[in-house]
């Protein structure tokens, strides 16, 4: 069983298509402090690739991602 990572805020982007999950994530990260963790839920299959690229481009660390209850989840640590 996976250890649950503590997260500070959550973005529910289920049912939204690219680029909305990333845009909502950016907006939320702007309001967060360095080191805080954001959990994102998404159903868009492109989100996996998008968040990997987003993490590389922005320097925010993608701690974990996977699939749970028919949705993808991502844990991003604010740089």
C-alpha positions in Angstrom: 0.0 0.0 0.0 1.3 3.5 -0.9 2.1 5.9 1.8 -0.2 8.9 1.6 1.6 12.1 1.0 0.3 15.1 3.0 -1.0 17.9 0.7 -1.9 21.5 1.5 -4.4 22.3 -1.3 -6.3 20.4 -4.0 -7.4 21.2 -7.5 -10.3 19.1 -8.8 -9.9 19.3 -12.6 -11.9 16.1 -13.4 -14.0 16.5 -16.5 -11.8 19.3 -17.8 -9.6 19.0 -20.9 -6.2 20.3 -21.7 -5.1 23.1 -21.0 -7.6 23.8 -18.2 -6.0 21.4 -15.5 -2.6 23.1 -16.0 -4.1 26.6 -15.9 -6.0 25.9 -12.7 -2.8 24.3 -11.2 -0.7 27.4 -12.2 -3.3 29.7 -10.6 -3.4 27.7 -7.4 0.4 27.4 -7.1 0.7 31.2 -7.4 -1.2 31.4 -4.1 0.9 28.8 -2.3 4.2 29.0 -0.4 7.4 27.3 -1.3 7.5 23.7 -0.2 3.7 23.3 0.0 2.1 20.4 -1.8 -0.7 20.6 -4.3 -2.8 17.6 -5.2 -4.5 17.6 -8.6 -7.3 15.3 -9.8 -7.8 15.0 -13.5 -9.6 12.7 -16.0 -7.9 13.9 -19.2 -5.5 11.2 -20.4 -3.2 13.9 -21.8 -2.8 15.2 -18.2 -0.1 12.7 -17.4 2.2 14.0 -20.1 1.1 17.6 -19.5 2.0 17.5 -15.8 5.4 15.8 -16.4 6.2 18.6 -18.9 4.8 21.3 -16.6 7.0 20.0 -13.7 10.1 20.2 -15.9 9.3 23.6 -17.3 8.4 25.3 -14.0 10.8 23.5 -11.5 7.9 22.5 -9.3 8.6 18.9 -8.2 6.2 16.1 -9.3 6.3 14.0 -6.1 3.9 11.3 -7.2 1.3 10.5 -9.8 -1.0 7.6 -10.5 -4.5 6.5 -11.1 -7.2 6.2 -8.4 -11.0 5.8 -8.6 -11.0 6.4 -12.4 -9.1 9.6 -12.2 -5.4 10.6 -12.4 -3.8 12.2 -9.4 -0.7 14.3 -9.2 1.2 15.6 -6.2 3.3 18.7 -7.0 5.6 20.4 -4.6 5.8 24.2 -5.0 9.4 25.3 -5.6 
